Amino acid sequence: LQLPTSKLQFLFWLTPPLLALSLYGPALSLPFFWDDVANFQFMFGRPLAQLWIDSAGFPYYRPLTFTLWRVMQTVFGATNPAPYHALNILVLIADAWLVGLLAKRLASNVTLSSPSRADRRGFENRVGLAPDLIALLAAALMTIFPFAALVVPLVASLFHLFVTMVAVAACLCALEFDATKKIGWGIAAVALAALAPFAHE
């Protein structure tokens, strides 16, 4: 498959939203499920600060995701499931883009410490796929099969989608720091990695 880079990049940004909406768009009309209700019952009546310092009554410590849901409840209400399903789809799209960018970055650099043009040519010759095509394929696969199809329609599975987004973003920032030595990327990598356990322990 020999497509100009610009077309591959356009397809890269377009494919995850199209796939996510076509595969999981029907979830927008679904109700909450039992796990969703249990999570929201845990949140009910608790001040936001308490979600960060105390998880009594809930078997896991995931305050960052609960904070996001609290914001959602304030904006959209606690009984309308559509925005919560939409959030899962949006985070899945972001996951796909990030996984694609990570795949492209890894495919573009055989040795991360010396990403020379010769290294990139050698990788493309051995694998037979350009990094932009690898990015597109990785993003599409992440959208189609995000570990389990249940992840997207179940609102409670935002924990898994959200921690994936934070962790992969941390990896991308770490690779950018390795390549550029710019301290901002290093700080972003550490900050995102530190946030991940608060999204999903």
Disulfide bonds with the S-S distance in Angstrom:
none
